[in-house]
């Protein structure tokens, strides 16, 4: 190699030397916000979803989990406006959160939930989102947990097949009822056995032993939420250690958004204080 060729290679070598070893690096995490954080303001029409998008951008978040409960409509015009606002503010509308409940005891109710999931998958496609959150639902009266799981799997499979045709992933959240804890939630995911179905892992929803439950679920997570608090092994609540949670997500191989869902009052005061902590934790695993 002559001197001229050597000089050409030096910038490339310098950059390469600063990159993490690809065989060892697992994390690729991004800080996000869940629209549900501003639920009271959205419900009272004191904020719009456009306001939430701009607020997320102003605070330094990169993505928004767009809880759909307070959408004024789902027309093409409205969804296009949201998508434009997000693009202009550098925010990814990566996920929408719905009230679809998987575990239904009759074929008619199961079909109704599949149809609801399809509707929201279509909305997600128009927004440019690639994830849709669903719930496991309550265990139907008189049913065993095992039977409720089978019913949930039936709906999840059918909904995931449709979602997959659009390139969209469904995530069932640990959020009470059938999916209160990791074990039944993961059983639904495993039995569904679809590349388009996984878990929307909410670290703050487990009633006990939050960090251990999170660690169990991370390999199956397709989207994640964190809260300001997390459960202790004896069922109490303590302040969540964001860096510890991000470390668990990265160690488990999760890549994607980790979004704050704030459930206490006065998010206008609290979120600006929490945002820098979450962004700092994400940057440790943001290469």
N, C-alpha and C positions, 0 to 999 in steps of 0.2 A: 504493500500500500504506500503510495507517495504522500508527500506532505499535504498537498491540496485535498486529497481524499480523506486523510486523517482529520483535518480541520472540519470537514463537512459532517463527520460522524460525532464530534464532541458534544454538540447540543443535545442530540438524541440520547447519548450515553448519560449525560448529566440528568436529564429528566427521568430516564429509566431507573437510575440509582435511587431516586426519591420515592418510587412507587412501592407499595406493599407487596410482599410475595404473594402471587396469586394462589398458590397452593395452600396458604395459611389463612388468607383473609376470607371472612364469611359475611360480615355485615355490610349493608348498604342501606342505611336508614335515613328517612326524611321526616322533618317535623311537620305535623299537620294539626288541624283543629276540627272538631266535630260541631256542626251547626246547632246541634241540640243544646250546646252550651248557652245559646242565646234564646232558648225556647220561650221564656216569658215575654221577652221583647218582641219576638216574632209573632207570638200568639196575640199580643196586644196591638200589633201593627205599629210598634214604635221603632222597629227595624225591618228592613226588607232583606231578602237574600243577597241582593246586590251590596247592601251595607255590610253584611257579614263577610262577603268576599273581600271587600276593600279593607275591612278591619283586620282580617287574617293577613293580608299583604302588609299593612302598616306595621303589624307586630312582628313580622319576619317569618311567619309560617309559609310553607311551600305548597300545601295541599289542603283541601276541604272535604270532609265527609259530609255530604249534603243531605242531612236528614230531611225527608220530603214532607213531613207532617203538615207544614204550613205553606206549602206551595199554593199560590192563588189559583193556578190552573196548570195543566200539562200540555198546553198548546205548543205547536212548533214555534210560534212567535216568541212566547215567553221563554222556552228552553234555549232558543237561539240567543236571546238577550243575556241570559245567565252565562252562556258559554262565551259570548263576546266579552262580557265584563271580567270573567275569570282570565281570559287570554290577555286582556289589556293590563291586568294586574299581576300577571305572572303566577297565577294560582292554578293548580291542577284540581279539577273536580273529579277526583279519582274514584269516588265511591258515592253511592246513595244508600240511605238507610230506610227500610220499609217496615211495615207492621205485619208482613206475611208470617203466618204461624204454621209450621209444618205438620204437627201431629194432629190429625183429624180422623175420627172413628168411622166415617162412612165414605163410600166412593164419591158421593155427591159433594161432600165437604172437601174432600181431597182435591177433586177437580176444580172447585172454586178457588182454592189456594194456589193451585198450579196456574190457573188463569190470572190470578192477581200477580203472581211472580212474573209471568210473561209480560204483563202490562208494564211493570216497573223495569224489566230488562229493556224493553223498547224505549222507555224514558232515559235509562242510563246510556243507551246507544246514542241517543240524540244529544245528550250532554257531553259525550265523550268519556264517560266513566267506564271503568273496566271491572268494577266490583259492585255487587248488590248485597246488602245485609238483610238477613231474614232471622226469625226467631224459631226456637223449637216449639214453643207454645206450652200450655198446661198439659198435664197428664189427664186425659179425658176421664170423667167420672166412671168408676167401676173398673177401669183398665189397669193392668199391671204396667210397670215401667218398661218391661221387655216388649209388650204389645204396643205401647205408645211409641217406642223407638222404631218398631217395624213400620208403623203408620207414617212416622216422620220420614223414614228412608224412602218410602214409596213416593211421597210428594217431592222430596229433595232430588231424587233421581230424575223424575219427569221434568222438573223445573230446570235442573242443571243441563239436561239434554238440549232444551231450548236455548238456555243461556249460552251454551257452548257454540251453538250455531251462529251466535252473534259475536263470539270472542269475548264473552263476559263471564266472570267467575262469581259464584254465589258463596257467601260465608254465613254459617249459622252461628249466632252469638250465644255465649254463656250469659244468660240473663233471666234467671228464675225458671220456675216450672220444671219442665223436663230437662232443661239444660242449665240447672243451677250450678253443677260442679263439672269438673273436667271429664270424668269417666263416661257418663252417658252422652255428653256432647261429642266426644271423640268416637264413641261407638257409632253414632249417626254418620259421622264423616267417613269412618272406615267402611261401614256397610254400604254406603252410597257408592263408594269406589269409583269416583269420577274425577278426571283431571280438572273439571270445571266446578268442583265442590270442595269446600274446605271450612275452616273455622274463622269467624270474626272474633278474635281473642280480645276480650275486655278484661284487663288486669285488675280493675277495681270492682268487678262484680262478684268475685268468689266470696262466699260467706266465711271461709276459714282458709288459713295457710296460703295466702295469695301468691307469694313468690314460688312456692313449690308447685302450685297448680299451673302457674304460668309456664314454668320450665317444662312441665309435662306436655303442654299444649303447643308450644312454639313450633315444633316440626310440622304441624298441621295447619298453621295460621296462614291465611291469605290476606288478612287485614288485621290491624291491631288498634285498640284504644287503651289509653291510660287515664287514670283519675288522680286527683290530688291526694287521695287516700287509698290504702290497701289493707287487706285483712291480715291479722296475725294468726299464728297457729291456734290460739284459743278463741278466735272469733271476734276480737276487738279490732278497732280501726286505728291505724297510725299513719303518719305522713309518708307518702310514697317516696321512695328513693329512685328518682328518675334515672340516674346513671346506672344503678343496679339493674333496673328493668331493661334499659337499652342494651346493657351487657348481656342479659339473658336472651334477648331477641337475636342479637348478633351471634352469640355462641350457638344458638339453635339453628342458625342458617336462614333466619327470616330476612328478607330484603323487601323494602317498601316503606310506606308511611306508618309512622307511629303518631296517632292523633290524640290530643287532649280532649276529653269529654268532661266538662266541669258541671257538677250537679248542685253546687251550693248557690247561695244568693249572691247578687251583685257581681256578675262576671265583668262588668265594665271596669271595676276596680281590681279584681283578682287576676284576670287574664294577663294584663300588662306586666304583672309581677311574676307570673308563672312562665310566660313565654320565653324569657331569656334562659331559664333553667333547662327547659326542654330543648331549645335550639342548641345550647351548649352540649347537652348530652348527645344529641343527634350528630353533632359535628365530629365526635370521637369516632363515629362509624359511618361517615358520609363520603368516603373516597369513591 
